[in-house]
Amino acid sequence: MENLTTTPADPGPGHRFLAVDAGNSKTVALIVDRTGAVLGRGRGGRGDIYGAATIEDAQDAVFGAIDAAIADAGLHATKIHSAAFRLAGVDYPEDARFWEEGIRARYDDVRHLSVKNDAFASLRLIDGTGVGAAITVGTGPAVAARSADGREECSGMFVFDDLGGQGLGNSALSAVCQGWMGTAPATRLAEALFKLYDVKDGWELRHLFTRRFGALPRTELWKAARAVLALADDGDAVARRIVAEQAAAFVRYAQWCVARVGADLTSGQVPVLLNGSVVTSEHPAMRDALKHELRMMAPAAPVTVANASPLRGVVLDALVEGGIGLTPALVKHIRDDDPDGFLTT
């Protein structure tokens, strides 16, 4: 494993760098120069080979976003010196090989290439070294850890809980319907979801998502995540329980990832970064719950909330892997300055 304290030779001026972050709601790509300044942007659909309708759909989402970014930058792919791909669904070694082969076949002039799970996207946002643990709560879960000697682990296929925005939506539907049935506590989530989906009761809500003909796709339940966070902030007991249970699960997976790289989260020596659209939402419920769980389990662990998207962490990876030495000023410079809607789920 490459020593994280060393980098390849600086490629000199004029080279370009590609950063790609693919998840279960969108794929985003940036072309940047050696200072991290954005030259081109591209966006596509679901880039997870396990989550997209077909593998080809995932490839189209990722390659479409790259091609759009290259076109937006007015470049040719031969100008890309280093490319970092952080993709949901790179869960096993063969997944990384699949993507590497496809990327090389399409963009064979890229000199430096790395493909990892999207859980690793945020790690360099901690301090630039890429060492530590990251808990990213977006549409789905992404947890990763990396040690100073380069050992890595991510949650990947070893998540056995329904987490992230999709999990919040699924849990909200269950809680509302069971509350309506009288088999579970009532919750103000009922009024919120009835209004959101224009139904009158739990029967209609359940029918809307489970009927054989004309049912809404489960992805529509992701919209309910915001209602869960808002009502958790407002004290609804059911919404607070849903968020708290997710936070506890995320911290368990973080502890496992850290242990897998030979460290101990309770030691206070492993910095933890919180990121993702659910964590950085205007509703603080999830980030507060995660901070609480971390204080309970690892009170000495330094915990920060990211001030940039995971995509900016991928930019840092592309720069480092391409030979650009990271300075505190450069790490601080990498911030989100994209048009409205570019990073929105």
C-alpha positions in Angstrom: 0.0 0.0 0.0 1.3 3.4 -0.9 2.6 5.5 2.0 0.2 8.3 2.4 3.0 10.7 3.4 4.6 10.5 -0.1 3.2 11.6 -3.5 4.2 11.0 -7.1 6.4 13.6 -8.8 4.6 17.0 -9.4 3.3 16.9 -13.0 4.0 20.6 -13.5 1.5 23.2 -14.8 -1.1 22.5 -17.5 -2.3 19.2 -16.3 -5.9 18.6 -15.4 -7.5 16.4 -12.7 -10.8 14.5 -12.6 -12.9 13.8 -9.6 -16.0 11.5 -9.7 -18.4 10.8 -6.9 -21.2 8.4 -7.7 -24.0 7.4 -5.4 -27.5 6.0 -5.4 -29.2 9.3 -6.3 -26.7 11.0 -8.6 -23.2 11.0 -10.1 -21.1 14.2 -10.2 -17.8 14.9 -11.9 -15.4 17.8 -11.8 -12.4 18.7 -13.9 -10.0 20.9 -11.9 -6.6 22.4 -12.3 -3.7 22.0 -9.9 -5.1 24.6 -7.5 -8.5 22.8 -7.3 -10.2 25.5 -9.4 -13.2 24.0 -11.3 -12.9 24.0 -15.1 -15.8 21.7 -15.9 -18.7 20.0 -14.3 -20.9 17.0 -15.3 -23.8 15.3 -13.7 -25.4 11.9 -14.2 -27.8 9.4 -12.6 -27.3 6.5 -10.3 -23.8 5.2 -10.6 -24.0 2.2 -8.3 -23.6 -1.1 -10.2 -25.7 -2.8 -7.5 -28.3 -0.1 -7.2 -28.9 1.0 -10.8 -31.4 -0.8 -13.0 -28.6 -2.4 -15.0 -24.8 -2.3 -14.9 -25.0 -0.4 -18.2 -27.2 2.2 -16.7 -24.5 2.7 -13.9 -21.8 3.0 -16.6 -23.9 5.5 -18.6 -24.4 7.6 -15.5 -20.7 7.7 -14.6 -19.3 8.1 -18.1 -22.0 10.6 -19.1 -21.0 12.8 -16.1 -17.3 12.6 -17.1 -18.0 13.4 -20.7 -20.1 16.3 -19.7 -17.4 17.6 -17.4 -14.7 17.2 -20.1 -17.0 19.0 -22.6 -17.7 21.8 -20.1 -14.0 22.3 -19.6 -13.4 22.4 -23.3 -10.8 19.7 -23.0 -9.8 16.3 -24.4 -9.5 13.3 -22.2 -5.8 13.2 -23.0 -5.3 16.3 -20.8 -6.4 14.4 -17.7 -3.3 13.6 -15.6 -5.0 12.0 -12.6 -8.5 10.7 -12.0 -10.1 9.6 -8.7 -13.3 7.6 -8.7 -15.3 7.2 -5.5 -18.2 5.0 -6.5 -21.0 3.5 -4.5 -21.1 -0.2 -5.2 -17.3 -0.7 -5.3 -17.8 -3.2 -2.5 -15.4 -6.1 -3.5 -12.1 -6.2 -5.4 -13.7 -7.4 -8.5 -16.0 -4.3 -8.5 -12.9 -2.1 -8.6 -11.4 -4.2 -11.4 -14.6 -4.0 -13.4 -14.6 -0.2 -13.2 -10.8 0.1 -13.8 -11.1 -1.9 -17.0 -14.0 0.1 -18.3 -12.4 3.4 -17.5 -9.1 2.4 -19.1 -10.9 1.2 -22.2 -12.7 4.6 -22.5 -10.1 7.1 -21.2 -6.8 5.2 -21.8 -4.6 8.4 -21.7 -5.3 9.0 -18.0 -2.0 8.5 -16.3 -3.0 8.0 -12.7 -6.3 6.3 -11.8 -7.8 5.1 -8.5 -11.2 3.5 -7.9 -12.6 3.1 -4.4 -15.9 3.0 -2.6 -17.6 6.3 -2.2 -17.3 6.0 1.6 -13.6 7.1 1.2 -14.6 10.3 -0.6 -14.6 12.6 2.5 -11.5 11.3 4.3 -9.1 14.0 3.1 -11.5 16.7 4.2 -10.3 16.0 7.8 -6.8 17.4 7.5 -5.6 16.5 4.0 -3.8 13.3 5.1 -6.7 10.9 4.3 -6.3 9.2 7.7 -9.2 8.8 10.1 -12.8 7.7 9.9 -15.7 9.2 7.9 -19.4 8.7 8.5 -21.4 9.8 5.4 -25.2 9.9 5.6 -26.7 10.5 2.2 -29.3 8.6 0.3 -27.6 5.6 1.7 -24.9 4.8 4.2 -21.1 5.1 3.6 -18.6 4.5 6.4 -14.9 4.2 6.0 -11.6 4.3 7.8 -7.9 4.5 6.8 -4.9 4.1 9.0 -1.6 6.0 8.7 0.1 3.0 7.2 -2.5 2.8 4.4 -4.9 0.1 5.6 -8.5 0.7 4.5 -11.9 -0.6 5.3 -15.4 0.5 4.4 -18.9 -0.6 5.3 -19.9 -1.6 1.7 -21.9 -4.8 1.7 -21.5 -5.2 5.4 -24.3 -2.9 6.3 -27.3 -4.8 7.7 -29.5 -1.9 8.7 -31.7 0.3 6.5 -29.8 3.6 6.8 -29.5 7.0 5.2 -32.2 9.0 3.6 -33.8 6.0 2.1 -33.9 4.3 5.6 -35.4 7.4 7.1 -38.2 7.3 4.5 -38.8 3.6 4.9 -38.9 3.8 8.7 -41.3 6.8 8.5 -43.7 4.9 6.3 -43.7 1.9 8.7 -44.2 4.1 11.7 -47.0 6.1 10.2 -48.9 3.0 9.0 -48.5 1.1 12.2 -49.5 4.2 14.2 -52.6 4.5 12.1 -53.3 0.8 12.7 -53.0 1.3 16.4 -50.2 -1.2 16.8 -47.5 1.3 17.4 -47.3 4.8 19.0 -48.9 7.7 17.1 -46.6 10.2 15.5 -46.9 13.6 13.9 -45.1 12.0 10.9 -48.5 10.9 9.9 -49.8 14.4 9.2 -46.5 15.2 7.4 -46.5 12.2 5.1 -50.3 12.4 4.4 -49.7 15.9 3.2 -46.5 15.1 1.3 -48.1 12.3 -0.6 -51.6 13.7 -0.8 -53.3 10.8 0.9 -55.9 10.8 3.7 -54.8 7.9 5.9 -52.4 5.0 6.5 -54.3 2.7 4.2 -53.9 5.0 1.3 -50.3 5.7 2.1 -49.4 2.0 2.2 -51.4 1.3 -1.0 -49.6 4.1 -2.8 -46.3 2.3 -2.4 -47.2 -1.3 -2.5 -50.0 -1.8 -5.0 -49.3 -4.1 -7.9 -50.4 -1.5 -10.5 -49.2 2.0 -10.6 -47.3 2.1 -7.3 -44.9 4.9 -6.6 -41.2 3.8 -6.7 -39.6 3.4 -3.3 -37.2 6.2 -4.3 -40.1 8.5 -3.7 -39.9 7.7 0.0 -36.5 9.4 0.1 -38.5 12.7 0.2 -39.8 11.8 3.6 -36.4 12.0 5.1 -36.6 15.7 5.6 -39.9 15.4 7.5 -38.3 12.9 9.8 -35.4 15.2 10.6 -37.6 18.2 11.0 -40.0 16.4 13.4 -37.1 14.9 15.3 -35.8 18.4 15.9 -39.3 19.4 17.0 -39.5 16.7 19.6 -41.6 14.0 18.0 -40.7 10.9 20.0 -41.1 8.5 17.0 -39.0 10.6 14.7 -36.4 11.0 17.4 -36.2 7.3 17.9 -35.8 6.6 14.1 -32.9 9.1 13.9 -31.3 7.8 17.2 -31.4 4.2 16.0 -29.7 5.1 12.7 -27.0 7.1 14.5 -26.3 4.2 16.8 -25.9 1.8 13.9 -23.6 4.2 12.0 -21.3 4.5 15.0 -21.2 0.7 15.3 -20.1 0.4 11.7 -17.5 3.1 12.2 -16.1 1.2 15.2 -15.9 -1.9 13.0 -14.2 -0.1 10.1 -11.6 1.5 12.5 -10.9 -1.9 14.2 -10.4 -3.5 10.8 -7.5 -1.0 10.0 -5.9 -1.8 13.3 -7.0 1.2 15.3 -9.3 1.8 18.2 -12.0 4.5 17.9 -12.2 4.9 21.7 -8.5 5.8 21.9 -9.0 9.4 20.9 -6.4 9.1 18.2 -8.8 8.6 15.3 -10.4 11.7 14.0 -14.0 11.3 12.8 -15.6 13.4 10.0 -19.4 13.6 9.6 -20.7 14.3 6.1 -23.5 13.7 3.6 -26.7 15.5 2.8 -28.6 14.2 5.8 -25.8 15.2 8.2 -25.4 18.7 6.7 -29.1 19.3 6.4 -30.6 22.5 7.8 -32.2 20.1 10.3 -29.4 19.1 12.8 -31.1 16.0 14.2 -28.8 13.4 12.5 -25.6 15.2 13.2 -26.6 15.9 16.8 -27.5 12.2 17.2 -24.2 11.0 15.7 -22.3 13.4 18.0 -24.2 12.1 21.0 -23.5 8.4 20.1 -19.8 9.1 19.5 -19.5 10.9 22.9 -21.1 7.9 24.6 -18.9 5.3 22.8 -15.7 7.2 22.2 -15.7 10.4 24.2 -12.1 11.3 23.4 -12.5 11.0 19.6 -12.2 14.3 17.8 -15.4 14.8 15.8 -16.0 17.4 13.1 -18.8 18.1 10.6 -17.5 18.6 7.0 -17.7 22.0 5.5 -17.5 20.7 2.0 -19.2 17.9 0.0 -17.6 14.5 -0.4 -16.9 15.5 -4.0 -14.4 18.0 -2.8 -12.6 15.2 -0.9 -12.4 13.3 -4.2 -10.8 16.4 -5.7 -8.1 16.3 -3.0 -7.5 12.6 -3.8 -7.1 13.3 -7.5 -4.6 16.1 -6.8 -2.5 14.1 -4.3 -2.5 10.9 -6.4 -1.4 13.1 -9.4 1.6 14.5 -7.5 0.3 17.7 -6.1 1.4 18.3 -2.5 -1.4 19.4 -0.2 -0.9 22.4 1.9 -3.2 23.6 4.6 -4.1 26.5 2.3 -5.0 24.2 -0.5 -7.2 22.0 1.7 -8.9 25.1 3.0 -9.4 26.4 -0.5 -11.3 23.3 -1.7 -14.9 24.4 -1.1 -18.2 23.9 -2.8 -18.9 26.7 -5.2 -21.2 25.0 -7.7 -24.4 26.3 -9.3 -27.6 25.7 -7.5 -28.8 22.1 -8.0 -25.5 20.6 -9.0 -25.0 18.7 -5.7 -28.7 18.4 -4.8 -30.2 15.0 -4.6 
